[in-house]
Amino acid sequence: MTVTASLTLRTKLMPTTTALGAATAVLWRPDGLRQRYLRYLAAMYPLIRASVPLLERAAERCAELDEPGARTLAVYYTRHAEEERDHDTWLLEDLAVAGAVPAAVPHPLVVELAGAQYYRIEHEHPVALLGYMAVLEGNAPGPRLADRLAEATGLPDGAFRTLREHAELDGGHLDDLYRVLDALAPTPARQTAVSVSALHTADLLTRLFLCLADNPGEHP
């Protein structure tokens, strides 16, 4: 059996699955769900807003590198930036329909999630962003989550566009990411950069969901 880069990444992420799944279950528990969903939207807005700038900067850094695979990675990041463009607008619209607004100050864990990637892009290697993306897209909303939340919260259907769209899109995005990662055939050092980025992201995302779940009654 060939041990591909994507298989290596999936294997390293397996131990994080239980903790992240448990945090997600606590986040979406029934009691206080309406206000918790609003807190979730408000917290996720700055994270989604950071997606396109992160991808564009990673593509620019790839273009500066004279090494195998850099052009392939730059093309991938540029294409994915276009696929992610305006998703932050969807989330703003969800908030507006729900009668809420983004948090005045981004959650510290959100800042760390995005900020760590800027550091890695600038000072490690832009390939590390693949680890971050693999975790976020590998933990996309389930296909029926939006319907369940709409029924439980009583919020208008228009408050769930971002969840619905990402439930449909992110599975295909993850498959594409793994194909690119395998085509790059990263060196052990680059593979480590991807894995460390992914494990850090999984830990931060778990902590973010638990933090949001601990304050079910607080308006964003």
Residue, then its C-alpha position, 0 to 999 in steps of 0.5 A: m500500500t502506498v502511503t500518500a501525503s493525504l493518507t499521512l495527514r488523515t492518519k495524523l488527524m484521526p486522534t483529533t476527531t473524537a474531541l472535535g466531534a464532542a465539541t460540535a455536539v455540545l455546541w449544537r445541543p438543544d438548550g439555549l440553541r438560538q442564542r448559541y447559533l447567533r454567537y456561532l455566526a458572529a464568531m465565524y464571520p471574521l474567520i470566513r472573512a480571512s479566507v480569501p486574503l489568506l489564500e491570496r497571500a499564500a499564492e503570492r508567496c508560492a509565486e516567489l519560490d523557485e522550487p518544484g510544485a510552487r506553481t501548482l500550489a499557487v494556481y490551486y490557492t488562486r482558484h480556491a480563493e475565487e471559490e471562497r469569494d463572497h462567502d463572508t457576505w453570505l454570513l453577514e446576510d445570515l446574521a441580518v436575517a437572524g437580527a444579529v450583527p458580527a462581534a465588535v471584536p473578533h474572538p481571540l481563538v478566531v484571531e489565533l486560527a487565522g493569525a497562525q496561518y499568516y505566520r506560517i505562510e510568511h515564515e515557514h512555507p505556504v504549503a502549511l495552509l493546506g493543513y488549516m484548510a483540511v481541518l475546516e473543510g473536513n469538519a463542514p456542517g452536515p447536510r441536515l444540520a441547517d434544517r435541524l437548527a432552523e426547526a429548533t431555533g425558530l429562526p427564518d430559513g434565510a439565516f442558514r445559507t452559509l451552513r447549507e452552502h458549505a455542507e454542499l461545497d466542502g466535501g468536494h473541496l476536501d477531495d480537491l485539496y487531497r489530490v493537490l497535496d498528493a500531486l505535490a509529493p511534499t518532502p518530509a519537512r513540508q509534510t510536517a508543516v502541513s500536519v502541524s498546521a492541521l493539528h494546531t487548527a483542530d485544537l483551536l477549533t475544538r476550543l472555540f466550539l467549547c468556548l461558544a458552547d459555554n455561553p448559551g444565553e449570551h447575545p453576540 
